[in-house]
Amino acid sequence: MPHFDIVRQSTPAKSFRVASVMGTYDLQTEHISEKFVGDIDLPEKWNVGLIVGRSGTGKTTIATELFGDKIYRGGAELYARMSA
């Protein structure tokens, strides 16, 4: 069972647009940090897997962390290739 504990950090640029968005949403931070923790129960043999969720919830981050170079990116789609 693959486990993941991923932390992504970002420092927003100091620009008018960023200041406007931060003011609109009452964001008062110089650094932004997102943490993704969990386990994925994978069967021994599988061909296609899905990571589903709302936009911006870390699906691509989790897939990239777990499957790295085995991910196939075709057009707007993201696929994980695994040898069965």
PAZASE-24902 format. One record per atom (N, C-alpha, C, O): residue number from 1; residue in one letter; x, y, z. Coordinates in pm, whole numbers, always signed. Atoms other than C-alpha are relative to their C-alpha. Layout:
<r num="NUM" residu="a" u="X" v="Y" w="Z"/>
...
***
This chain:
<r num="1" residu="m" u="+85" v="-118" w="+0"/>
<r num="1" residu="m" u="+0" v="+0" w="+0"/>
<r num="1" residu="m" u="+89" v="+124" w="+0"/>
<r num="1" residu="m" u="+155" v="+152" w="+100"/>
<r num="2" residu="p" u="-81" v="-122" w="+4"/>
<r num="2" residu="p" u="+174" v="+320" w="-115"/>
<r num="2" residu="p" u="-53" v="+105" w="+99"/>
<r num="2" residu="p" u="-173" v="+129" w="+108"/>
<r num="3" residu="h" u="+32" v="-108" w="-93"/>
<r num="3" residu="h" u="+181" v="+593" w="+149"/>
<r num="3" residu="h" u="+60" v="+127" w="-56"/>
<r num="3" residu="h" u="+168" v="+125" w="-115"/>
<r num="4" residu="f" u="-57" v="-127" w="+42"/>
<r num="4" residu="f" u="+229" v="+958" w="+69"/>
<r num="4" residu="f" u="-16" v="+104" w="+110"/>
<r num="4" residu="f" u="-117" v="+108" w="+180"/>
<r num="5" residu="d" u="-4" v="-113" w="-94"/>
<r num="5" residu="d" u="+317" v="+1257" w="+285"/>
<r num="5" residu="d" u="+73" v="+112" w="-73"/>
<r num="5" residu="d" u="+195" v="+124" w="-66"/>
<r num="6" residu="i" u="-54" v="-99" w="+92"/>
<r num="6" residu="i" u="+367" v="+1549" w="+48"/>
<r num="6" residu="i" u="-25" v="+140" w="+55"/>
<r num="6" residu="i" u="-136" v="+171" w="+99"/>
<r num="7" residu="v" u="+14" v="-141" w="-39"/>
<r num="7" residu="v" u="+430" v="+1913" w="+139"/>
<r num="7" residu="v" u="+45" v="+85" w="-118"/>
<r num="7" residu="v" u="+157" v="+68" w="-166"/>
<r num="8" residu="r" u="-34" v="-94" w="+106"/>
<r num="8" residu="r" u="+425" v="+2181" w="-132"/>
<r num="8" residu="r" u="-7" v="+141" w="+58"/>
<r num="8" residu="r" u="-105" v="+177" w="+123"/>
<r num="9" residu="q" u="-4" v="-136" w="-53"/>
<r num="9" residu="q" u="+527" v="+2537" w="-44"/>
<r num="9" residu="q" u="+19" v="+99" w="-113"/>
<r num="9" residu="q" u="+83" v="+69" w="-214"/>
<r num="10" residu="s" u="-6" v="-104" w="+101"/>
<r num="10" residu="s" u="+496" v="+2856" w="-240"/>
<r num="10" residu="s" u="+11" v="+137" w="+67"/>
<r num="10" residu="s" u="-46" v="+159" w="+174"/>
<r num="11" residu="t" u="-7" v="-137" w="-46"/>
<r num="11" residu="t" u="+587" v="+3219" w="-190"/>
<r num="11" residu="t" u="-57" v="+88" w="-111"/>
<r num="11" residu="t" u="+5" v="+101" w="-216"/>
<r num="12" residu="p" u="+62" v="-81" w="+105"/>
<r num="12" residu="p" u="+350" v="+3448" w="-384"/>
<r num="12" residu="p" u="+88" v="+119" w="-38"/>
<r num="12" residu="p" u="+153" v="+180" w="+47"/>
<r num="13" residu="a" u="-73" v="-117" w="+47"/>
<r num="13" residu="a" u="+510" v="+3716" w="-598"/>
<r num="13" residu="a" u="-65" v="+126" w="+55"/>
<r num="13" residu="a" u="-185" v="+130" w="+81"/>
<r num="14" residu="k" u="+56" v="-127" w="-47"/>
<r num="14" residu="k" u="+469" v="+4071" w="-478"/>
<r num="14" residu="k" u="-36" v="+83" w="-123"/>
<r num="14" residu="k" u="+49" v="+150" w="-183"/>
<r num="15" residu="s" u="+48" v="-75" w="+116"/>
<r num="15" residu="s" u="+257" v="+4224" w="-753"/>
<r num="15" residu="s" u="-138" v="+57" w="+34"/>
<r num="15" residu="s" u="-200" v="+19" w="+133"/>
<r num="16" residu="f" u="+131" v="-59" w="-22"/>
<r num="16" residu="f" u="-58" v="+4431" w="-781"/>
<r num="16" residu="f" u="-109" v="-108" w="-6"/>
<r num="16" residu="f" u="-200" v="-108" w="+77"/>
<r num="17" residu="r" u="+102" v="+105" w="+15"/>
<r num="17" residu="r" u="-259" v="+4128" w="-899"/>
<r num="17" residu="r" u="-5" v="-91" w="+122"/>
<r num="17" residu="r" u="-112" v="-122" w="+173"/>
<r num="18" residu="v" u="-5" v="+87" w="-118"/>
<r num="18" residu="v" u="-143" v="+3908" w="-611"/>
<r num="18" residu="v" u="-56" v="+74" w="+120"/>
<r num="18" residu="v" u="-134" v="+17" w="+197"/>
<r num="19" residu="a" u="+51" v="-79" w="-113"/>
<r num="19" residu="a" u="-212" v="+4186" w="-360"/>
<r num="19" residu="a" u="-152" v="+15" w="-9"/>
<r num="19" residu="a" u="-220" v="+12" w="+93"/>
<r num="20" residu="s" u="+145" v="-14" w="+19"/>
<r num="20" residu="s" u="-560" v="+4231" w="-509"/>
<r num="20" residu="s" u="-73" v="-128" w="+39"/>
<r num="20" residu="s" u="-174" v="-122" w="+110"/>
<r num="21" residu="v" u="+63" v="+128" w="-34"/>
<r num="21" residu="v" u="-646" v="+3860" w="-480"/>
<r num="21" residu="v" u="+10" v="-26" w="+149"/>
<r num="21" residu="v" u="-88" v="-68" w="+212"/>
<r num="22" residu="m" u="-18" v="+22" w="-145"/>
<r num="22" residu="m" u="-502" v="+3838" w="-128"/>
<r num="22" residu="m" u="-95" v="+89" w="+79"/>
<r num="22" residu="m" u="-151" v="+45" w="+180"/>
<r num="23" residu="g" u="+93" v="-90" w="-68"/>
<r num="23" residu="g" u="-710" v="+4141" w="-26"/>
<r num="23" residu="g" u="-145" v="-44" w="-16"/>
<r num="23" residu="g" u="-223" v="-35" w="+78"/>
<r num="24" residu="t" u="+137" v="+45" w="+27"/>
<r num="24" residu="t" u="-1027" v="+4005" w="-188"/>
<r num="24" residu="t" u="-39" v="-117" w="+89"/>
<r num="24" residu="t" u="-152" v="-124" w="+137"/>
<r num="25" residu="y" u="+30" v="+120" w="-78"/>
<r num="25" residu="y" u="-1002" v="+3675" w="-1"/>
<r num="25" residu="y" u="+56" v="+6" w="+141"/>
<r num="25" residu="y" u="+61" v="-96" w="+211"/>
<r num="26" residu="d" u="-52" v="-22" w="-135"/>
<r num="26" residu="d" u="-851" v="+3821" w="+319"/>
<r num="26" residu="d" u="+113" v="-98" w="+34"/>
<r num="26" residu="d" u="+114" v="-157" w="+143"/>
<r num="27" residu="l" u="-117" v="+85" w="-23"/>
<r num="27" residu="l" u="-528" v="+3621" w="+283"/>
<r num="27" residu="l" u="+111" v="+86" w="+57"/>
<r num="27" residu="l" u="+146" v="+189" w="+0"/>
<r num="28" residu="q" u="-104" v="-77" w="-68"/>
<r num="28" residu="q" u="-258" v="+3744" w="+518"/>
<r num="28" residu="q" u="+124" v="-86" w="+19"/>
<r num="28" residu="q" u="+168" v="-106" w="+132"/>
<r num="29" residu="t" u="-114" v="+89" w="-15"/>
<r num="29" residu="t" u="+36" v="+3518" w="+444"/>
<r num="29" residu="t" u="+108" v="+31" w="-103"/>
<r num="29" residu="t" u="+79" v="+70" w="-217"/>
<r num="30" residu="e" u="-112" v="-16" w="+91"/>
<r num="30" residu="e" u="+380" v="+3548" w="+289"/>
<r num="30" residu="e" u="+36" v="-134" w="-65"/>
<r num="30" residu="e" u="+92" v="-137" w="-175"/>
<r num="31" residu="h" u="-32" v="+133" w="+50"/>
<r num="31" residu="h" u="+415" v="+3171" w="+243"/>
<r num="31" residu="h" u="-127" v="-85" w="+3"/>
<r num="31" residu="h" u="-206" v="-79" w="+97"/>
<r num="32" residu="i" u="+115" v="+89" w="+9"/>
<r num="32" residu="i" u="+156" v="+2919" w="+132"/>
<r num="32" residu="i" u="+51" v="-143" w="+4"/>
<r num="32" residu="i" u="+145" v="-178" w="-67"/>
<r num="33" residu="s" u="-43" v="+139" w="-14"/>
<r num="33" residu="s" u="+188" v="+2553" w="+233"/>
<r num="33" residu="s" u="-122" v="-90" w="-9"/>
<r num="33" residu="s" u="-224" v="-66" w="+56"/>
<r num="34" residu="e" u="+106" v="+101" w="+14"/>
<r num="34" residu="e" u="-28" v="+2257" w="+130"/>
<r num="34" residu="e" u="+59" v="-135" w="+38"/>
<r num="34" residu="e" u="+172" v="-166" w="+1"/>
<r num="35" residu="k" u="-47" v="+132" w="-42"/>
<r num="35" residu="k" u="+2" v="+1909" w="+284"/>
<r num="35" residu="k" u="-101" v="-105" w="-44"/>
<r num="35" residu="k" u="-221" v="-90" w="-22"/>
<r num="36" residu="f" u="+82" v="+111" w="+46"/>
<r num="36" residu="f" u="-130" v="+1586" w="+132"/>
<r num="36" residu="f" u="+54" v="-126" w="+67"/>
<r num="36" residu="f" u="+170" v="-161" w="+49"/>
<r num="37" residu="v" u="-41" v="+121" w="-71"/>
<r num="37" residu="v" u="-119" v="+1271" w="+348"/>
<r num="37" residu="v" u="-105" v="-107" w="-24"/>
<r num="37" residu="v" u="-225" v="-79" w="-19"/>
<r num="38" residu="g" u="+96" v="+107" w="+17"/>
<r num="38" residu="g" u="-276" v="+934" w="+282"/>
<r num="38" residu="g" u="+63" v="-130" w="-45"/>
<r num="38" residu="g" u="+185" v="-139" w="-60"/>
<r num="39" residu="d" u="-40" v="+131" w="+49"/>
<r num="39" residu="d" u="-256" v="+574" w="+169"/>
<r num="39" residu="d" u="-91" v="-36" w="-117"/>
<r num="39" residu="d" u="-209" v="-1" w="-118"/>
<r num="40" residu="i" u="+80" v="+48" w="+112"/>
<r num="40" residu="i" u="-371" v="+421" w="-157"/>
<r num="40" residu="i" u="+12" v="-151" w="-3"/>
<r num="40" residu="i" u="+122" v="-206" w="-15"/>
<r num="41" residu="d" u="+3" v="+146" w="+0"/>
<r num="41" residu="d" u="-475" v="+57" w="-149"/>
<r num="41" residu="d" u="-7" v="-49" w="-144"/>
<r num="41" residu="d" u="-114" v="-48" w="-206"/>
<r num="42" residu="l" u="-6" v="+47" w="+137"/>
<r num="42" residu="l" u="-361" v="-82" w="-485"/>
<r num="42" residu="l" u="-1" v="-153" w="-4"/>
<r num="42" residu="l" u="+68" v="-218" w="+75"/>
<r num="43" residu="p" u="-7" v="+145" w="+17"/>
<r num="43" residu="p" u="-432" v="-437" w="-598"/>
<r num="43" residu="p" u="+136" v="-38" w="-59"/>
<r num="43" residu="p" u="+205" v="+47" w="-116"/>
<r num="44" residu="e" u="-129" v="+45" w="+51"/>
<r num="44" residu="e" u="-129" v="-649" w="-695"/>
<r num="44" residu="e" u="+12" v="+21" w="-150"/>
<r num="44" residu="e" u="+115" v="+68" w="-198"/>
<r num="45" residu="k" u="+2" v="-18" w="+144"/>
<r num="45" residu="k" u="-224" v="-645" w="-1064"/>
<r num="45" residu="k" u="-109" v="+100" w="-36"/>
<r num="45" residu="k" u="-225" v="+84" w="+3"/>
<r num="46" residu="w" u="+99" v="-97" w="+45"/>
<r num="46" residu="w" u="-394" v="-345" w="-1219"/>
<r num="46" residu="w" u="+51" v="+66" w="-126"/>
<r num="46" residu="w" u="+171" v="+68" w="-153"/>
<r num="47" residu="n" u="-34" v="-64" w="+126"/>
<r num="47" residu="n" u="-402" v="-159" w="-1549"/>
<r num="47" residu="n" u="-31" v="+149" w="-2"/>
<r num="47" residu="n" u="+49" v="+229" w="-51"/>
<r num="48" residu="v" u="+42" v="-139" w="+3"/>
<r num="48" residu="v" u="-590" v="+166" w="-1499"/>
<r num="48" residu="v" u="-43" v="+40" w="+139"/>
<r num="48" residu="v" u="-116" v="-33" w="+206"/>
<r num="49" residu="g" u="+41" v="-51" w="-130"/>
<r num="49" residu="g" u="-629" v="+374" w="-1186"/>
<r num="49" residu="g" u="-50" v="+142" w="-12"/>
<r num="49" residu="g" u="-8" v="+215" w="-102"/>
<r num="50" residu="l" u="+55" v="-135" w="+0"/>
<r num="50" residu="l" u="-822" v="+690" w="-1110"/>
<r num="50" residu="l" u="+25" v="+67" w="+133"/>
<r num="50" residu="l" u="+11" v="+6" w="+239"/>
<r num="51" residu="i" u="-4" v="-84" w="-120"/>
<r num="51" residu="i" u="-755" v="+966" w="-863"/>
<r num="51" residu="i" u="-100" v="+110" w="-29"/>
<r num="51" residu="i" u="-80" v="+191" w="-120"/>
<r num="52" residu="v" u="+108" v="-95" w="+28"/>
<r num="52" residu="v" u="-1070" v="+1174" w="-844"/>
<r num="52" residu="v" u="-13" v="+102" w="+112"/>
<r num="52" residu="v" u="+22" v="+75" w="+227"/>
<r num="53" residu="g" u="+22" v="-106" w="-98"/>
<r num="53" residu="g" u="-1156" v="+1498" w="-669"/>
<r num="53" residu="g" u="-25" v="+132" w="-70"/>
<r num="53" residu="g" u="-12" v="+143" w="-192"/>
<r num="54" residu="r" u="+29" v="-132" w="+53"/>
<r num="54" residu="r" u="-1245" v="+1860" w="-714"/>
<r num="54" residu="r" u="+127" v="+66" w="-52"/>
<r num="54" residu="r" u="+238" v="+24" w="-19"/>
<r num="55" residu="s" u="-112" v="-76" w="+56"/>
<r num="55" residu="s" u="-1023" v="+2102" w="-901"/>
<r num="55" residu="s" u="+86" v="+59" w="+111"/>
<r num="55" residu="s" u="+34" v="+115" w="+207"/>
<r num="56" residu="g" u="-92" v="-59" w="-96"/>
<r num="56" residu="g" u="-714" v="+2208" w="-708"/>
<r num="56" residu="g" u="+19" v="-77" w="+129"/>
<r num="56" residu="g" u="+70" v="-22" w="+226"/>
<r num="57" residu="t" u="-10" v="+76" w="-125"/>
<r num="57" residu="t" u="-726" v="+1928" w="-451"/>
<r num="57" residu="t" u="+126" v="-86" w="+10"/>
<r num="57" residu="t" u="+144" v="-157" w="+109"/>
<r num="58" residu="g" u="-127" v="+71" w="-9"/>
<r num="58" residu="g" u="-385" v="+1777" w="-534"/>
<r num="58" residu="g" u="+8" v="-132" w="-74"/>
<r num="58" residu="g" u="+100" v="-210" w="-49"/>
<r num="59" residu="k" u="-1" v="+128" w="+72"/>
<r num="59" residu="k" u="-469" v="+1490" w="-771"/>
<r num="59" residu="k" u="+129" v="-19" w="-79"/>
<r num="59" residu="k" u="+192" v="-125" w="-70"/>
<r num="60" residu="t" u="-122" v="+10" w="+80"/>
<r num="60" residu="t" u="-178" v="+1561" w="-1007"/>
<r num="60" residu="t" u="+123" v="-7" w="+89"/>
<r num="60" residu="t" u="+216" v="-81" w="+58"/>
<r num="61" residu="t" u="-112" v="+4" w="-95"/>
<r num="61" residu="t" u="+59" v="+1624" w="-715"/>
<r num="61" residu="t" u="+18" v="-139" w="+57"/>
<r num="61" residu="t" u="+130" v="-190" w="+64"/>
<r num="62" residu="i" u="-5" v="+135" w="-58"/>
<r num="62" residu="i" u="-27" v="+1288" w="-560"/>
<r num="62" residu="i" u="+44" v="-101" w="-106"/>
<r num="62" residu="i" u="+130" v="-185" w="-79"/>
<r num="63" residu="a" u="-36" v="+93" w="+107"/>
<r num="63" residu="a" u="-4" v="+1101" w="-894"/>
<r num="63" residu="a" u="+147" v="+12" w="-35"/>
<r num="63" residu="a" u="+216" v="-89" w="-51"/>
<r num="64" residu="t" u="-141" v="-22" w="+34"/>
<r num="64" residu="t" u="+334" v="+1256" w="-974"/>
<r num="64" residu="t" u="+91" v="-52" w="+110"/>
<r num="64" residu="t" u="+195" v="-113" w="+81"/>
<r num="65" residu="e" u="-81" v="+47" w="-113"/>
<r num="65" residu="e" u="+470" v="+1179" w="-627"/>
<r num="65" residu="e" u="+4" v="-153" w="+7"/>
<r num="65" residu="e" u="+109" v="-212" w="+33"/>
<r num="66" residu="l" u="+8" v="+145" w="-13"/>
<r num="66" residu="l" u="+352" v="+817" w="-629"/>
<r num="66" residu="l" u="+55" v="-74" w="-122"/>
<r num="66" residu="l" u="+119" v="-178" w="-107"/>
<r num="67" residu="f" u="-31" v="+75" w="+121"/>
<r num="67" residu="f" u="+413" v="+720" w="-992"/>
<r num="67" residu="f" u="+111" v="+60" w="-85"/>
<r num="67" residu="f" u="+157" v="-5" w="-178"/>
<r num="68" residu="g" u="-114" v="-63" w="+67"/>
<r num="68" residu="g" u="+681" v="+963" w="-1114"/>
<r num="68" residu="g" u="+4" v="-14" w="-149"/>
<r num="68" residu="g" u="-86" v="+33" w="-219"/>
<r num="69" residu="d" u="-21" v="+12" w="+144"/>
<r num="69" residu="d" u="+810" v="+870" w="-1459"/>
<r num="69" residu="d" u="-95" v="-99" w="-68"/>
<r num="69" residu="d" u="-90" v="-114" w="-190"/>
<r num="70" residu="k" u="+95" v="+95" w="+58"/>
<r num="70" residu="k" u="+535" v="+608" w="-1510"/>
<r num="70" residu="k" u="-128" v="+70" w="-45"/>
<r num="70" residu="k" u="-218" v="+5" w="-98"/>
<r num="71" residu="i" u="+120" v="-75" w="+39"/>
<r num="71" residu="i" u="+278" v="+883" w="-1573"/>
<r num="71" residu="i" u="+10" v="+36" w="-147"/>
<r num="71" residu="i" u="+113" v="+84" w="-194"/>
<r num="72" residu="y" u="+10" v="-39" w="+140"/>
<r num="72" residu="y" u="+170" v="+935" w="-1931"/>
<r num="72" residu="y" u="-93" v="+120" w="-7"/>
<r num="72" residu="y" u="-207" v="+116" w="+40"/>
<r num="73" residu="r" u="+81" v="-120" w="+15"/>
<r num="73" residu="r" u="+45" v="+1282" w="-2012"/>
<r num="73" residu="r" u="-35" v="+14" w="-147"/>
<r num="73" residu="r" u="+52" v="+46" w="-230"/>
<r num="74" residu="g" u="+45" v="-11" w="+138"/>
<r num="74" residu="g" u="-160" v="+1284" w="-2330"/>
<r num="74" residu="g" u="-105" v="+108" w="-11"/>
<r num="74" residu="g" u="-214" v="+92" w="+44"/>
<r num="75" residu="g" u="+94" v="-111" w="+9"/>
<r num="75" residu="g" u="-330" v="+1611" w="-2419"/>
<r num="75" residu="g" u="-28" v="+55" w="+139"/>
<r num="75" residu="g" u="+65" v="+85" w="+214"/>
<r num="76" residu="a" u="+37" v="-50" w="-133"/>
<r num="76" residu="a" u="-523" v="+1729" w="-2113"/>
<r num="76" residu="a" u="-16" v="-115" w="+98"/>
<r num="76" residu="a" u="-50" v="-92" w="+214"/>
<r num="77" residu="e" u="+21" v="+116" w="-85"/>
<r num="77" residu="e" u="-537" v="+1376" w="-1975"/>
<r num="77" residu="e" u="+129" v="-39" w="+71"/>
<r num="77" residu="e" u="+239" v="-7" w="+24"/>
<r num="78" residu="l" u="-113" v="+47" w="-78"/>
<r num="78" residu="l" u="-308" v="+1222" w="-1716"/>
<r num="78" residu="l" u="-20" v="-149" w="+26"/>
<r num="78" residu="l" u="-121" v="-188" w="+85"/>
<r num="79" residu="y" u="+14" v="+144" w="-14"/>
<r num="79" residu="y" u="-248" v="+847" w="-1718"/>
<r num="79" residu="y" u="+121" v="-56" w="+73"/>
<r num="79" residu="y" u="+232" v="-4" w="+58"/>
<r num="80" residu="a" u="-112" v="+71" w="-63"/>
<r num="80" residu="a" u="-34" v="+618" w="-1503"/>
<r num="80" residu="a" u="+15" v="-134" w="-69"/>
<r num="80" residu="a" u="-79" v="-213" w="-76"/>
<r num="81" residu="r" u="-28" v="+127" w="+66"/>
<r num="81" residu="r" u="+129" v="+332" w="-1691"/>
<r num="81" residu="r" u="+71" v="-91" w="+97"/>
<r num="81" residu="r" u="+175" v="-55" w="+152"/>
<r num="82" residu="m" u="-62" v="+98" w="-89"/>
<r num="82" residu="m" u="+208" v="+28" w="-1483"/>
<r num="82" residu="m" u="+15" v="-130" w="-75"/>
<r num="82" residu="m" u="-74" v="-167" w="-152"/>
<r num="83" residu="s" u="-17" v="+131" w="+64"/>
<r num="83" residu="s" u="+350" v="-303" w="-1602"/>
<r num="83" residu="s" u="-69" v="-104" w="+88"/>
<r num="83" residu="s" u="-40" v="-114" w="+207"/>
<r num="84" residu="a" u="+76" v="+100" w="-75"/>
<r num="84" residu="a" u="+116" v="-583" w="-1498"/>
<r num="84" residu="a" u="+72" v="-131" w="+3"/>
<r num="84" residu="a" u="+23" v="-227" w="+62"/>
***
